[in-house]
Amino acid sequence: DIEVIQTPKHVLEGRDPQLEKSVEEALRLLKIEEFQIKPEPAAPVRWKRPEGYQNSNN
């Protein structure tokens, strides 16, 4: 956890100190820690039922 002081002045100015600190920390970690982009998974198999298909469970 990172302690962030959030004053009414910052909020009235439209700032979000917690968000700003979290983005700053994320960017810092990206610089020092190695990461790999994982490959995109295969697309799901999609199909249509043939014309005239009727469900036998009804």
C-alpha positions as CSV (number, residue, x, y, z in Angstrom):
1,D,0.0,0.0,0.0
2,I,1.1,3.5,-0.8
3,E,-0.1,6.3,1.4
4,V,-1.4,9.3,-0.5
5,I,-2.7,12.5,1.0
6,Q,-5.8,13.7,-0.7
7,T,-6.7,17.3,0.2
8,P,-10.0,19.1,-0.7
9,K,-7.9,21.6,-2.6
10,H,-6.7,18.8,-5.0
11,V,-10.2,17.5,-5.5
12,L,-11.6,20.9,-6.2
13,E,-8.9,21.4,-8.8
14,G,-10.2,18.2,-10.5
15,R,-7.1,16.2,-9.6
16,D,-7.0,12.7,-8.2
17,P,-3.8,12.2,-6.2
18,Q,-4.5,8.5,-5.7
19,L,-4.8,7.9,-9.4
20,E,-1.8,10.1,-10.2
21,K,0.4,8.1,-7.7
22,S,-0.8,4.8,-8.9
23,V,0.0,5.7,-12.6
24,E,3.4,7.0,-11.4
25,E,4.1,3.7,-9.6
26,A,3.0,1.6,-12.5
27,L,5.3,3.5,-14.9
28,R,8.1,3.1,-12.4
29,L,7.6,-0.6,-12.2
30,L,7.4,-1.0,-16.0
31,K,10.9,0.6,-16.2
32,I,12.5,-1.8,-13.7
33,E,10.7,-5.1,-14.1
34,E,10.8,-7.2,-17.2
35,F,7.5,-8.1,-18.8
36,Q,6.4,-10.0,-21.9
37,I,3.3,-9.5,-23.9
38,K,1.5,-12.8,-24.2
39,P,0.2,-13.9,-27.6
40,E,-3.5,-13.4,-28.3
41,P,-5.5,-16.5,-27.7
42,A,-7.2,-18.2,-30.7
43,A,-10.6,-16.9,-31.6
44,P,-13.5,-19.0,-30.4
45,V,-15.1,-21.4,-32.8
46,R,-18.4,-19.9,-34.0
47,W,-21.0,-21.5,-36.2
48,K,-24.6,-21.1,-37.2
49,R,-27.2,-23.8,-37.1
50,P,-28.3,-24.8,-40.5
51,E,-31.6,-23.5,-42.0
52,G,-34.6,-25.5,-40.7
53,Y,-32.8,-26.7,-37.6
54,Q,-35.2,-27.7,-34.9
55,N,-34.2,-28.5,-31.3
56,S,-35.4,-32.0,-30.5
57,N,-35.6,-31.2,-26.7
58,N,-38.7,-29.0,-27.1
